[in-house]
Amino acid sequence: MKIIFKIPAWFGSISIFLLLKLLELGSSGLFAQTAQEWRHINRYAPLQPYVPENILVDRSPLSLLRNTGGLNPDRYTPYRQDPADLTDWEEYYRLFYYGAYTTSNLMRLRPEGMDDYADSIRYAGQMHLPSIQRVPVMDLQLRLMNLRHREIADSAMDKGLLIYDTLADRLMLALAPRRLRDTLWFPSGTLPPYVVMDTLYTPDTAEVLGGWSVHRHFVQAVLDRAILYGTRANQVLRLMVPPSFWVSNDPGSYAQVDMGDGLGWRRVWPGQILQWQYTHFGHKTVKVRWVQANGLVLGDQVSQIPLQWAEMRWGAPDRILYSGPTACRSQSAGPMGKAVAFLKRSRYTPYGLREPVVVVEGFEGGVWVNGSNEDVPGNHQGYGDIHWASVSSGAFPERYSQLADLPMLLDSLERQGFDLVFVDFQSNHASVEKNAEALISLLEQIKRICDSTRASAGLTPLTAPLHVVGASMGGLIARVALRQMELSGCCHGVSSFGTLSTPHRGANLPLSAQNALADGVLRGNLMGRMERHR
């Protein structure tokens, strides 16, 4: 037997309308979209009328035992005065985001969408373009937070100021009268051995309202990068506070910045491009403060952010090559890796390339997954923290401080007449075979440039004009690339090949360590987190 349901035509239109509305809510970044977030907001809903700031942070032991949303609020200490980094800011944002009753006009950006939003703002929404064609509209992003909020007092549960309903999973103030019942035992032959005591207890409203929470004020500012690279000390730099990274529920207050350029404090607005210049390269200090509506500076909350203005001593590369199709591909499935090569001619090479030294980068933890690290408008600088700008200036993040003398080594090679080529991989966590294919493509292009240079001078092309140096994992990638070219009958043109700290005999890495590395590299800067918690 068949049962046929007849659905009215208008039902389909309503269904489509509701679906579009749900999609609209999902894309707007409104709070409490998942079931877990709904449970979280429902747990503290009875307390909302007593939280005028609309943000409640729970550090009570009960919250730690529940471990709500996988977030341990006691792990973060946003009241410390030492400079914070980008990871700190994102963790604090997440803490307050999940403690907010509403995100309207305050925290509309979901924590998971920070990277995509930052890239979209940096490149003015031109994310559909290839990364090599994107031109950033700013050099620095400033993220600001000025939040007044409530925090549940540590003793609120012990003093009976808060009640936790285990059945409904809700916290509420102990304002309603409560019936207290107890049983007493009397060792007497004249009275009943058990007496039930029944008492009605009315809490002190003033004590409950004044003691269940503590008013807090959190102020923090952070830049999205600690190093800027340039070829001229006085070139114009640009700073912007993206609208969704301006997080404040302090009406009437505004932010001021001092870029350390000698011009003092200047007011900034969300979405505004602030331009400034320095007179010389070196270490700078960017200061940020909040000013109240009455013109008074907000306490002593002045954030001091270190910024390094580094000189690219080699300037812009003479030429940039990008990996592409090659006939010497291996049999690995899926797309090949991506890499970029920066070419710098020696003072004795007027054009082209003669005998280049190809430096292949190794593994780095600061993988730039979304977009590219383009520090100079129109000039592709590479990927991650080890790129052309850092290699040519010697200014690396602290965790790579051992590379600070690398430019001296490359300078000595350049003085001896060797052209320099630096190979930078887009994804250091990609397989060795896939990145080897990208390196093969670049070696073929470099060999053709060398042959063309000698042909233009009326000389016979050299059979092997290239010298390859691989650092750490870069040595493995180069070894696989050269071997694959030989097996495929391709001419790699390499006369000498050397490696530094390369595990040619392999490594025994426990599965747990592999999972930790994969999680840290794919979801965040693992090495940066380790550096902060040394």
C-alpha positions as CSV (number, residue, x, y, z in Angstrom):
1,M,0.0,0.0,0.0
2,K,1.3,3.4,-0.9
3,I,0.7,6.4,1.2
4,I,0.9,9.7,-0.7
5,F,1.2,13.0,1.2
6,K,0.1,16.1,-0.7
7,I,2.2,19.1,0.2
8,P,0.8,22.6,-0.6
9,A,2.8,24.7,-3.1
10,W,3.2,27.4,-0.5
11,F,5.0,25.0,1.8
12,G,8.0,24.8,-0.5
13,S,8.4,28.6,-0.7
14,I,8.3,28.9,3.1
15,S,10.9,26.1,3.4
16,I,13.2,27.9,1.1
17,F,12.7,31.2,2.9
18,L,13.5,29.6,6.3
19,L,16.5,27.9,4.8
20,L,17.9,31.2,3.5
21,K,17.2,32.8,6.9
22,L,19.2,30.1,8.6
23,L,22.0,30.5,6.2
24,E,21.9,34.2,6.8
25,L,22.2,33.7,10.6
26,G,25.0,31.3,10.1
27,S,27.1,33.7,8.0
28,S,26.5,36.7,10.2
29,G,28.5,35.2,13.1
30,L,25.7,35.5,15.7
31,F,26.3,34.0,19.1
32,A,24.9,30.6,20.2
33,Q,24.6,28.8,16.8
34,T,25.7,25.3,18.1
35,A,23.9,23.1,20.6
36,Q,26.9,23.4,22.9
37,E,26.8,27.2,22.8
38,W,23.0,27.1,23.4
39,R,23.6,25.0,26.6
40,H,26.2,27.4,27.7
41,I,24.1,30.5,27.3
42,N,21.1,28.7,28.9
43,R,23.2,27.9,32.0
44,Y,23.8,31.5,32.8
45,A,20.5,32.9,31.5
46,P,19.0,33.5,35.0
47,L,21.9,35.8,35.8
48,Q,21.6,38.1,32.8
49,P,19.4,40.7,34.5
50,Y,22.2,41.2,37.0
51,V,25.0,41.6,34.4
52,P,24.5,45.1,32.8
53,E,27.8,44.7,31.0
54,N,26.3,41.6,29.2
55,I,29.6,39.6,29.7
56,L,30.0,37.1,32.5
57,V,33.2,35.2,33.1
58,D,32.9,32.0,35.3
59,R,36.1,30.9,37.0
60,S,34.4,29.0,39.7
61,P,35.4,25.4,40.6
62,L,32.0,24.2,39.2
63,S,32.8,25.7,35.8
64,L,36.3,24.1,35.8
65,L,34.8,20.7,36.6
66,R,32.2,21.1,33.8
67,N,35.0,22.4,31.4
68,T,32.3,24.2,29.5
69,G,32.8,24.2,25.7
70,G,36.2,22.7,26.1
71,L,37.4,26.1,27.4
72,N,39.1,26.3,30.8
73,P,38.6,29.9,31.9
74,D,41.2,29.7,34.6
75,R,43.8,28.9,32.1
76,Y,43.9,32.5,30.9
77,T,44.9,35.5,33.0
78,P,43.8,38.6,31.1
79,Y,44.7,40.9,33.9
80,R,48.5,40.6,33.7
81,Q,50.4,43.6,32.6
82,D,53.1,42.0,30.4
83,P,52.8,42.5,26.6
84,A,50.5,40.1,24.9
85,D,51.0,38.4,21.6
86,L,48.4,37.6,18.9
87,T,47.6,34.2,20.4
88,D,46.9,35.8,23.7
89,W,44.5,38.2,22.2
90,E,42.6,35.5,20.3
91,E,42.3,33.4,23.5
92,Y,41.0,36.4,25.5
93,Y,38.5,37.1,22.7
94,R,37.3,33.5,22.8
95,L,37.0,33.7,26.6
96,F,34.8,36.8,26.5
97,Y,32.9,35.7,23.4
98,Y,31.6,32.6,25.2
99,G,30.9,34.7,28.3
100,A,28.8,37.2,26.4
101,Y,25.0,37.1,26.5
102,T,24.7,39.0,23.2
103,T,27.2,39.8,20.5
104,S,25.2,42.6,18.9
105,N,27.5,45.5,18.0
106,L,30.2,44.0,20.2
107,M,31.6,40.5,19.3
108,R,29.9,39.5,16.0
109,L,33.0,37.7,14.7
110,R,33.1,34.0,15.7
111,P,36.6,33.0,17.0
112,E,36.9,30.4,14.3
113,G,36.7,33.0,11.6
114,M,39.5,35.4,12.8
115,D,42.1,34.3,10.3
116,D,39.8,34.6,7.3
117,Y,38.5,37.9,8.4
118,A,42.0,39.3,9.0
119,D,43.1,38.2,5.5
120,S,40.0,39.7,3.9
121,I,40.6,43.0,5.5
122,R,44.3,43.0,4.7
123,Y,43.6,42.5,1.0
124,A,40.4,44.6,0.9
125,G,38.3,41.6,0.1
126,Q,40.3,40.5,-2.9
127,M,40.7,36.9,-1.7
128,H,39.5,35.5,-5.1
129,L,42.8,36.6,-6.6
130,P,45.9,34.3,-6.5
131,S,48.1,35.0,-3.5
132,I,50.9,36.3,-5.7
133,Q,48.6,39.0,-7.1
134,R,47.1,40.3,-3.8
135,V,48.3,43.7,-2.7
136,P,47.7,44.5,1.0
137,V,46.2,47.8,1.8
138,M,47.9,48.0,5.2
139,D,51.2,47.0,6.8
140,L,49.9,46.4,10.4
141,Q,46.6,45.5,12.0
142,L,45.9,46.7,15.5
143,R,43.5,44.7,17.6
144,L,41.9,46.5,20.6
145,M,39.8,45.2,23.5
146,N,38.2,47.4,26.2
147,L,35.6,45.4,28.1
148,R,33.8,45.9,31.3
149,H,32.5,42.6,32.6
150,R,31.4,40.6,35.6
151,E,33.2,37.6,37.1
152,I,31.5,35.1,39.4
153,A,33.1,35.5,42.9
154,D,35.2,32.6,44.1
155,S,33.2,32.3,47.3
156,A,29.7,32.8,45.8
157,M,28.8,29.1,45.9
158,D,30.4,28.6,49.4
159,K,28.4,31.5,50.9
160,G,25.2,30.3,49.3
161,L,24.8,33.4,47.1
162,L,24.5,31.2,44.0
163,I,22.4,28.1,43.5
164,Y,23.2,25.5,40.9
165,D,20.2,23.5,39.7
166,T,21.7,20.2,38.7
167,L,18.5,19.0,36.9
168,A,18.1,22.1,34.7
169,D,21.9,22.8,34.6
170,R,21.4,26.4,35.5
171,L,22.9,28.9,37.9
172,M,20.7,31.4,39.7
173,L,20.9,33.9,42.5
174,A,19.8,32.8,45.9
175,L,17.1,35.5,46.3
176,A,14.0,33.4,46.8
177,P,13.1,32.1,50.3
178,R,14.3,28.6,51.0
179,R,12.9,25.9,53.3
180,L,15.6,24.3,55.4
181,R,14.8,20.9,56.9
182,D,16.9,18.8,59.2
183,T,16.5,15.9,61.6
184,L,17.7,15.9,65.2
185,W,18.3,12.9,67.4
186,F,17.7,13.2,71.2
187,P,19.0,10.5,73.5
188,S,16.1,10.9,75.9
189,G,13.4,8.6,77.1
190,T,10.8,11.3,77.6
191,L,11.0,12.9,74.1
192,P,10.7,11.3,70.7
193,P,14.2,10.2,69.6
194,Y,13.9,12.0,66.2
195,V,12.6,15.6,65.7
196,V,12.3,17.2,62.3
197,M,13.2,20.8,62.1
198,D,11.5,22.9,59.4
199,T,12.7,26.5,58.9
200,L,12.0,29.1,56.3
201,Y,15.2,31.1,55.4
202,T,15.0,34.5,53.6
203,P,18.4,35.6,52.1
204,D,19.6,39.1,52.5
205,T,19.0,40.6,49.0
206,A,21.7,43.3,49.4
207,E,24.3,40.7,50.4
208,V,23.5,38.4,47.5
209,L,23.5,41.2,44.9
210,G,26.7,42.7,46.2
211,G,28.7,39.6,46.8
212,W,27.9,37.1,44.0
213,S,30.1,38.8,41.4
214,V,33.1,41.1,40.9
215,H,33.3,44.0,38.5
216,R,36.3,43.8,36.2
217,H,37.8,46.0,33.5
218,F,40.0,44.4,30.8
219,V,42.1,46.5,28.4
220,Q,44.5,45.0,25.8
221,A,46.0,45.9,22.5
222,V,48.2,43.8,20.2
223,L,49.7,44.1,16.7
224,D,49.3,41.3,14.2
225,R,53.1,41.1,13.6
226,A,56.2,42.0,15.5
227,I,58.5,42.8,12.5
228,L,58.1,45.1,9.6
229,Y,60.5,45.0,6.6
230,G,61.4,47.8,4.3
231,T,64.0,49.0,1.9
232,R,63.9,52.7,2.9
233,A,63.8,53.9,6.5
234,N,61.4,56.7,5.7
235,Q,58.9,54.8,3.6
236,V,55.2,55.4,4.5
237,L,53.7,52.7,6.7
238,R,50.0,52.0,7.2
239,L,48.0,50.8,10.2
240,M,44.4,49.9,10.6
241,V,42.0,48.7,13.3
242,P,39.6,46.3,11.5
243,P,36.0,47.0,12.7
244,S,35.5,43.5,14.2
245,F,38.8,43.7,16.1
246,W,37.6,46.9,17.8
247,V,35.9,45.3,20.8
248,S,34.6,47.7,23.4
249,N,31.5,48.1,25.6
250,D,32.8,51.2,27.3
251,P,30.6,54.0,25.8
252,G,32.2,57.3,25.1
253,S,35.8,56.1,25.4
254,Y,38.1,56.1,22.4
255,A,41.6,54.8,21.6
256,Q,44.9,56.7,20.9
257,V,48.1,55.4,19.5
258,D,51.7,56.6,19.6
259,M,53.6,54.9,16.8
260,G,57.0,56.0,18.2
261,D,57.6,58.3,15.3
262,G,57.9,61.5,17.4
263,L,54.4,62.8,16.6
264,G,52.9,61.8,19.9
265,W,49.3,60.5,20.5
266,R,46.8,60.3,17.7
267,R,43.2,59.1,17.8
268,V,42.2,56.0,15.8
269,W,38.8,54.8,14.6
270,P,37.6,51.4,13.4
271,G,38.4,50.9,9.7
272,Q,40.6,54.0,9.5
273,I,44.0,53.8,7.7
274,L,46.7,55.6,9.8
275,Q,49.9,56.5,8.0
276,W,53.3,57.2,9.7
277,Q,57.0,57.2,8.9
278,Y,60.2,56.5,10.8
279,T,63.5,58.2,10.3
280,H,65.7,55.2,10.8
281,F,65.5,51.4,11.2
282,G,65.6,49.7,14.5
283,H,63.4,48.6,17.5
284,K,60.4,50.8,18.2
285,T,57.7,50.8,20.8
286,V,54.0,51.4,19.9
287,K,51.9,52.7,22.7
288,V,48.1,52.4,23.0
289,R,45.7,53.9,25.5
290,W,42.0,54.5,26.1
291,V,40.6,57.9,26.9
292,Q,37.3,58.4,28.6
293,A,34.5,60.7,27.5
294,N,35.6,63.3,30.0
295,G,39.1,63.4,28.5
296,L,40.8,61.5,31.3
297,V,43.1,58.6,30.4
298,L,41.7,55.3,31.6
299,G,43.8,54.6,34.6
300,D,47.3,53.5,33.9
301,Q,46.3,51.1,31.2
302,V,48.9,52.0,28.5
303,S,49.8,49.0,26.3
304,Q,53.5,49.1,25.1
305,I,54.0,46.9,22.1
306,P,57.5,46.2,20.7
307,L,57.9,46.5,16.9
308,Q,61.0,45.9,14.9
309,W,61.5,48.1,11.8
310,A,64.0,45.9,9.8
311,E,66.0,46.9,6.8
312,M,66.0,44.6,3.8
313,R,69.7,45.1,3.0
314,W,69.5,43.2,-0.2
315,G,66.4,45.1,-1.3
316,A,63.8,43.5,-3.5
317,P,64.7,40.3,-5.3
318,D,65.8,40.7,-9.0
319,R,63.3,38.1,-10.1
320,I,60.7,35.8,-8.6
321,L,59.9,32.3,-9.9
322,Y,56.9,30.3,-9.1
323,S,56.6,26.5,-9.3
324,G,54.4,25.1,-12.1
325,P,53.9,22.0,-14.3
326,T,56.9,19.8,-14.9
327,A,57.5,16.6,-16.9
328,C,59.5,15.1,-14.1
329,R,56.6,14.5,-11.7
330,S,56.6,11.5,-9.4
331,Q,53.7,9.1,-9.1
332,S,52.3,10.8,-6.0
333,A,48.6,11.3,-6.1
334,G,46.9,14.7,-5.9
335,P,48.2,18.2,-6.7
336,M,51.9,19.0,-6.4
337,G,53.2,21.3,-3.8
338,K,53.8,25.1,-4.3
339,A,57.0,27.0,-3.8
340,V,58.4,30.4,-4.8
341,A,62.1,31.1,-5.6
342,F,63.7,34.6,-5.0
343,L,66.7,35.4,-7.3
344,K,69.4,37.8,-6.4
345,R,72.3,38.4,-8.7
346,S,75.8,39.0,-7.4
347,R,77.6,42.3,-8.1
348,Y,79.5,40.6,-10.9
349,T,76.4,39.4,-12.8
350,P,74.8,42.2,-14.8
351,Y,71.8,40.1,-16.0
352,G,70.5,36.5,-15.8
353,L,72.2,34.0,-13.6
354,R,75.7,32.5,-13.8
355,E,76.5,30.0,-11.0
356,P,73.6,30.3,-8.5
357,V,73.6,28.8,-5.0
358,V,70.1,27.5,-4.4
359,V,69.2,27.5,-0.7
360,V,66.2,25.3,0.1
361,E,64.4,26.2,3.4
362,G,63.7,23.6,6.0
363,F,60.7,22.9,8.3
364,E,59.2,25.9,10.1
365,G,56.4,26.0,12.6
366,G,54.9,29.3,11.7
367,V,53.0,28.1,8.6
368,W,51.1,30.8,6.8
369,V,48.0,28.8,5.8
370,N,45.5,31.5,4.8
371,G,47.0,33.9,2.3
372,S,50.6,35.1,1.9
373,N,52.9,37.1,4.1
374,E,53.3,40.1,1.8
375,D,54.9,42.9,3.7
376,V,55.7,45.2,0.8
377,P,52.9,46.3,-1.5
378,G,53.1,44.5,-4.9
379,N,56.1,42.5,-3.8
380,H,55.6,38.8,-2.8
381,Q,57.8,38.1,0.2
382,G,57.1,34.4,0.7
383,Y,55.4,32.2,3.3
384,G,55.7,31.7,7.0
385,D,58.3,33.5,9.2
386,I,61.3,32.5,7.2
387,H,60.9,34.3,3.9
388,W,62.8,36.6,1.6
389,A,62.4,39.7,3.8
390,S,63.7,37.9,6.9
391,V,66.5,36.2,5.1
392,S,67.7,39.4,3.4
393,S,67.5,41.4,6.7
394,G,68.4,39.0,9.4
395,A,65.3,39.9,11.4
396,F,63.6,36.8,12.5
397,P,61.1,36.0,15.2
398,E,62.6,35.1,18.5
399,R,62.2,31.4,18.1
400,Y,64.4,31.6,15.0
401,S,67.0,33.9,16.5
402,Q,69.8,31.4,15.6
403,L,69.3,32.4,12.0
404,A,70.2,36.0,12.6
405,D,73.7,35.5,11.1
406,L,72.4,33.8,7.9
407,P,72.7,37.1,5.8
408,M,76.4,37.2,6.7
409,L,76.9,33.8,5.1
410,L,75.0,34.7,2.0
411,D,76.8,38.0,1.8
412,S,80.1,36.2,1.6
413,L,78.9,33.9,-1.2
414,E,77.6,37.0,-3.1
415,R,81.0,38.7,-2.8
416,Q,82.6,35.6,-4.3
417,G,80.5,36.0,-7.4
418,F,77.7,33.4,-6.6
419,D,74.2,34.4,-7.5
420,L,71.7,33.5,-4.7
421,V,68.3,31.7,-5.0
422,F,66.1,31.2,-1.9
423,V,63.4,28.6,-2.2
424,D,60.3,29.1,0.1
425,F,57.6,26.4,0.3
426,Q,54.0,27.5,0.7
427,S,53.1,24.5,3.1
428,N,56.0,23.1,5.1
429,H,53.6,20.4,6.4
430,A,53.0,19.0,2.9
431,S,54.6,15.7,2.0
432,V,58.2,15.6,1.0
433,E,57.3,14.2,-2.4
434,K,54.9,17.0,-3.3
435,N,57.3,19.7,-2.3
436,A,60.0,17.9,-4.2
437,E,57.9,18.3,-7.3
438,A,57.7,22.0,-6.7
439,L,61.4,22.2,-6.3
440,I,61.9,20.2,-9.6
441,S,59.9,22.9,-11.4
442,L,62.0,25.7,-10.0
443,L,65.3,23.9,-10.7
444,E,64.3,23.5,-14.3
445,Q,63.5,27.2,-14.6
446,I,66.8,28.2,-12.9
447,K,68.7,26.0,-15.3
448,R,67.1,27.5,-18.3
449,I,67.9,31.0,-17.1
450,C,71.6,30.0,-16.6
451,D,71.7,28.5,-20.1
452,S,70.1,31.6,-21.6
453,T,72.6,33.9,-19.8
454,R,75.6,32.1,-21.3
455,A,74.0,31.9,-24.7
456,S,73.5,35.6,-24.7
457,A,77.2,36.1,-23.9
458,G,78.1,33.7,-26.8
459,L,79.3,31.0,-24.4
460,T,78.4,27.3,-24.3
461,P,75.9,26.4,-21.5
462,L,77.4,24.6,-18.6
463,T,76.2,21.1,-17.9
464,A,75.9,21.6,-14.2
465,P,75.9,25.3,-13.2
466,L,73.8,24.9,-10.0
467,H,74.8,24.4,-6.4
468,V,72.1,23.3,-4.0
469,V,72.1,23.6,-0.2
470,G,69.2,22.1,1.8
471,A,68.6,22.9,5.5
472,S,67.0,20.3,7.7
473,M,63.9,19.0,5.9
474,G,64.9,21.1,2.9
475,G,67.8,18.7,2.5
476,L,65.4,15.7,2.2
477,I,63.2,17.6,-0.3
478,A,66.2,18.5,-2.4
479,R,67.5,14.9,-2.3
480,V,64.2,13.5,-3.4
481,A,63.9,16.1,-6.2
482,L,67.4,15.4,-7.6
483,R,66.9,11.6,-7.5
484,Q,63.5,11.9,-9.2
485,M,65.0,14.0,-12.0
486,E,67.7,11.4,-12.5
487,L,65.3,8.5,-12.6
488,S,63.1,10.4,-15.1
489,G,66.0,11.2,-17.4
490,C,65.8,15.0,-16.7
491,C,68.9,17.2,-16.4
492,H,68.9,18.9,-13.0
493,G,72.1,20.8,-13.7
494,V,73.4,20.5,-10.2
495,S,77.2,20.1,-9.7
496,S,77.3,20.1,-5.9
497,F,74.7,19.3,-3.3
498,G,75.0,19.8,0.5
499,T,72.7,19.5,3.5
500,L,72.7,20.9,7.0
501,S,71.1,19.0,9.9
502,T,69.1,16.7,7.6
503,P,67.9,13.3,9.0
504,H,69.0,11.2,6.0
505,R,68.7,8.0,8.0
506,G,65.1,8.8,9.0
507,A,63.7,9.4,12.5
508,N,61.7,7.4,15.0
509,L,58.9,9.8,16.0
510,P,56.2,8.4,18.3
511,L,52.7,8.6,17.0
512,S,51.6,10.9,19.8
513,A,54.3,13.4,18.8
514,Q,53.3,13.2,15.2
515,N,49.7,13.9,16.1
516,A,50.8,16.8,18.3
517,L,52.9,18.3,15.5
518,A,50.1,17.9,13.0
519,D,47.6,19.5,15.3
520,G,49.9,22.4,16.1
521,V,51.0,23.1,12.5
522,L,47.5,22.8,11.0
523,R,45.6,24.6,13.7
524,G,48.0,27.1,15.0
525,N,51.6,28.1,15.6
526,L,52.8,25.3,17.8
527,M,56.4,26.6,18.1
528,G,55.0,30.0,19.0
529,R,52.9,28.6,21.8
530,M,55.9,26.6,23.1
531,E,58.0,29.7,23.1
532,R,55.4,31.7,25.2
533,H,55.2,29.0,27.9
534,R,58.9,28.2,28.3
